[in-house]
Amino acid sequence: MATKFGEFLTAKGIDPRRLMATSRDIERLRPEDRKVRLDRRLARAEESSGADKKKFPKTRSGRPLTSRQLDDAKNGKPLTSPIKSRVLRAVNRVLEQKKQSPVSLQSLF
């Protein structure tokens, strides 16, 4: 029995290996992400001495999709929200490269 996600991949002609490569590019930590994480860690240490809180931009997760996660998605096994978000970002990037419109999370799962 095919799942909604598996049918979507075959209908759009998307290779799961391409999703993994795209996810690796999207989620990879960059120097600016590492700097934000360092600043956040230093601010937390400083906060214990009585400093006020600062706002920091959101960084990438540094965790790309794995083949096991994609297999679970294709087979209809339960996925966590962060994994679903990573799948959605990778699928939308591939669709963007194919000059197609992005999809929503509800249309994938």
Backbone torsions as a table, in degrees:
resi	resn	phi	psi	omega
1	MET	NA	124.8	-179.3
2	ALA	-83.6	145.9	178.6
3	THR	-94.0	171.0	179.5
4	LYS	-61.4	-41.9	-179.9
5	PHE	-67.3	-43.8	178.9
6	GLY	-62.7	-41.5	177.6
7	GLU	-65.2	-37.5	178.8
8	PHE	-62.5	-44.9	-179.3
9	LEU	-62.1	-42.7	179.9
10	THR	-70.3	-36.7	-180.0
11	ALA	-66.5	-38.5	-178.6
12	LYS	-89.4	-8.3	179.0
13	GLY	70.2	41.0	-178.4
14	ILE	-101.8	127.7	178.8
15	ASP	-85.5	131.9	179.4
16	PRO	-58.6	-30.8	177.4
17	ARG	-65.0	-34.3	177.5
18	ARG	-68.5	-36.1	175.9
19	LEU	-62.6	-41.5	180.0
20	MET	-65.3	-42.0	179.4
21	ALA	-65.9	-40.7	178.9
22	THR	-65.9	-41.7	179.0
23	SER	-63.8	-38.3	178.8
24	ARG	-62.2	-38.9	178.2
25	ASP	-69.6	-40.0	-177.1
26	ILE	-69.7	-47.0	-170.5
27	GLU	-86.7	-10.5	-176.8
28	ARG	-60.5	135.7	177.4
29	LEU	-70.0	138.0	178.3
30	ARG	-113.6	167.2	-177.8
31	PRO	-55.9	-37.1	179.8
32	GLU	-67.3	-31.8	176.2
33	ASP	-67.7	-41.6	179.4
34	ARG	-65.0	-36.1	178.7
35	LYS	-66.7	-41.9	178.2
36	VAL	-62.7	-41.6	179.2
37	ARG	-64.7	-39.0	177.3
38	LEU	-65.4	-45.6	179.1
39	ASP	-60.5	-40.0	179.4
40	ARG	-64.6	-42.3	179.9
41	ARG	-65.7	-41.6	178.5
42	LEU	-67.2	-37.4	178.7
43	ALA	-67.0	-35.8	177.7
44	ARG	-64.7	-40.3	178.3
45	ALA	-67.9	-36.3	179.6
46	GLU	-72.8	-32.7	-178.0
47	GLU	-62.6	-33.3	179.5
48	SER	-65.0	-20.0	177.6
49	SER	-90.4	2.3	173.5
50	GLY	109.7	9.8	178.9
51	ALA	-77.0	159.2	179.9
52	ASP	-84.2	163.6	-175.7
53	LYS	-76.9	146.6	177.6
54	LYS	-117.2	156.3	176.2
55	LYS	-97.2	133.9	179.5
56	PHE	-121.5	147.4	176.7
57	PRO	-69.3	157.2	-179.3
58	LYS	-78.1	134.9	180.0
59	THR	-99.5	170.0	175.0
60	ARG	-72.4	160.2	-175.6
61	SER	-77.8	-30.4	-176.0
62	GLY	80.3	6.3	-178.4
63	ARG	-120.6	100.9	178.8
64	PRO	-78.5	171.8	176.3
65	LEU	-68.4	146.2	175.1
66	THR	-110.0	166.1	179.4
67	SER	-65.1	-34.4	178.8
68	ARG	-64.2	-42.4	179.3
69	GLN	-64.5	-40.5	177.8
70	LEU	-67.4	-38.2	176.6
71	ASP	-63.5	-41.6	177.4
72	ASP	-62.1	-39.9	179.6
73	ALA	-66.2	-41.1	-179.9
74	LYS	-70.2	-30.5	-178.2
75	ASN	-89.8	-1.4	175.6
76	GLY	82.2	18.5	177.4
77	LYS	-77.4	156.1	-178.7
78	PRO	-66.7	139.2	179.8
79	LEU	-122.2	152.3	175.9
80	THR	-79.1	163.5	-179.5
81	SER	-62.0	-43.0	178.3
82	PRO	-61.1	-35.9	179.3
83	ILE	-68.6	-41.5	177.4
84	LYS	-61.2	-39.1	179.1
85	SER	-65.7	-40.3	178.2
86	ARG	-64.6	-40.9	177.7
87	VAL	-62.5	-44.7	-179.2
88	LEU	-62.1	-45.0	179.2
89	ARG	-61.8	-41.8	179.9
90	ALA	-66.6	-44.0	179.6
91	VAL	-62.8	-44.3	-179.6
92	ASN	-65.4	-34.9	177.1
93	ARG	-66.3	-41.7	178.6
94	VAL	-65.7	-41.8	178.2
95	LEU	-64.6	-37.0	177.3
96	GLU	-62.6	-40.5	178.6
97	GLN	-67.3	-28.5	178.1
98	LYS	-88.5	6.7	179.5
99	LYS	62.9	38.2	177.4
100	GLN	-116.4	162.6	-176.8
101	SER	-77.8	147.4	179.2
102	PRO	-69.1	159.8	-178.8
103	VAL	-115.1	167.7	178.7
104	SER	-101.0	168.1	-179.6
105	LEU	-63.7	-35.9	-178.6
106	GLN	-67.4	-28.1	180.0
107	SER	-79.7	-14.2	178.5
108	LEU	-94.1	-39.6	-173.7
109	PHE	-122.2	NA	NA
